[in-house]
Amino acid sequence: MTTTTATTNGTILYHTVIDSPVGPLKLIASAKGLRAVLWMRDGDAGMSIGGIDGVDGGDHDPNGVLDAAATQLQEYFAGTRTQFDVPLDTVGTGFQRTAWDALGTIPFGETVSYGEQARRMGDARKARAVGAANGRNPVSIIVPCHRVVGADGSLTGFGGGLEAKAWLLDHERRVWTAQNATA
């Protein structure tokens, strides 16, 4: 795990890259918490969350947020973690944050439609707005936007690609089944 720093608007941001079954993931954190989980495709993932536009330096994350996030993601992929408790420092509008909070209520191994998520947020007519907000979720997997599917159950939009979304959902179903077979 390599850690470097970037500074934007006076905020020092740290990043590292971890390997995962769905490909390399770039984790970005501030001193307050995890800012982003970025999918790395076609080389280096750009740091475009919250105005981050570059990387420099070689310091380490003094608060351990990156280590905690990396460990929790490794546990998730190993099937030993079903919820995350790493501190978050996401940047988004009020509506986006409400949508992201609603994502956190979807149980491990389950899915809901965009319409259902909108209904849970108080207005079933805002399914498209919810989809757009979910598409801006900067901490995918940790905040499980992959658990939202089309009204007919089909896989739709995901920052990591539909193949990764399918893998994550299949992984959760396998883990859930294994955990509940012994219960």
N, C-alpha and C positions, 0 to 999 in steps of 0.2 A: 504494500500500500504506500503510494507516494503522496505527500501532502505539500501543497503550495498555497500561497496567499494571493489575494487580489483586493484592491481597495476601490470602493465606489461610494460616492456621497458620504465620505467619512467613515464608512463601515468597512471593517476588515473582514474579508470572506476567505475561508479556507476551502480547499477542495482536495479530493482524493478520488482515485479510480479503483473500483473493486470488480473482480470477475464474478459472474453469476451464470446460472443455467440459461438465462435469456440474453446473455451477452454482457459486455462490460458496462458498468453504470458509473457515472460521475456523481459523487456526492458533494454538495456545497453547503457550507454552514457558516453562520455568524457566531459571535460569542453568545447569542441568545438561543440559538437552536438550528436545526436543519432547515436550510433554505430551499434546497432542490435535490431531486434525484433525476439526473438527465440520462437519456438513452444515447449511447455512443454508436452511431452508424456512420459508415464511410469516414472513418478516422476519428478525430477529436470532436467531442460534442462542444458546441459553442456555449459560452456562459452568457445566456441572454435572459436570465431571470432577474427581475427587479433592477434592470439597468446595468447589470454586470456585463462588461464588454472586453475583459482581458484578464490575463493571469500573469503574475510575476512573483518573485521571491521564493523562499524556500523554508519558511517557518513551519512549525507544527501547530495543530489545533490545541491551544492551551486549556480548553474546557472539556475536551474529550468527546465532543458531540459527534465528530466523524467516526471515532472508534466505536462509540455506542451504536450509531446507525449501521456501520459496517457489520458489527457483531449481530445486531438484531436481524439484519437482512440475511446474513449467513444462517442464522437459526431458522428463519422463515423458510429459506430454500431447503434446509435439512429436514423440515417438517416438525420442528420442535417449538416453533413460535407461531401463534395465530393472531396475536395482537401486538401492536407496537406502542412503546411509551417513551420514545426518544423525544426530547423537546423540539418543537417546531418554531420556525421564524419565517412563515410564508408571507409573501407580498401579493395582495390582490384587493379587488373592490369589496365592498360590503356584501354584495350578492354572491360573488365568487366564494368568499369565506363561508357564507351560509351554506352554499352548495357543497363545499369541501367538508364542512362539519357534518352535513347529512351523509356524505360518503362514509364517514367514520362510524356510522350507526349500522351499516350493512354487515351482518354477521359473516364471519369467515366461512367460506364454502357455499355461500348463497349469492344469488343475483337478484337485481330488481331492474325494472325498465326505467328509462328516463322519465316517462310519465309518472310512474310510481314515486320516483325520487322527488319530482316536482310536487306531487300530491302531499308527500310527507313534509315538504317545505311550505305547504299552505296554498298552492295554486297549481292544479294539474295542467292548466293551460300553458304553463311556462316550461314545458318539456324541452323545447329547442334552446331556450336560454340556459336551462340546466346543462344541456349537452355542451353548449359553448363554454360555460363555466368549468365543467369537468375537463374539457379540452385544455384549459389553462392551468389545471392542477399541477403545481410544480414539484410535488412530492409523491409521484405515482408509486404504487406498491404500498408505501407507508400509509398514504391516504388512498384507499382502494378504489380508484375510478375504474379499474378493470372489472369490477363487480356489477357494472351497469351495462345493460344490453338493450337491444331494440325491443319494441313492443311485442314482436313475434318471437323473441328469444334469440334472435340472430346477433352475431358479434358485429359491432359497429365501432367506428373510430377509437383509436388508442394511440397515444404518442409513441409507444414502443412497437407499434405494428400489430396487426391482427393475429399473426402467428404467436407473438409473445403473449398477447391477451389470452389466446386459447391455451397456451402452456400454463399460465398462472391459474386460470380457472380449473383446468384439469388437475394441476398440482394440489389446489385447495380441496377439490373433491376427493382425491386419493387420500390426502392427510385426514380429512374429516371422516371418511369412511373407515380408515384404519383406527382412528381414535375412538369411534363410536362402536366398532365391532367388538371391542374389548370391554365396553361399558356395560 
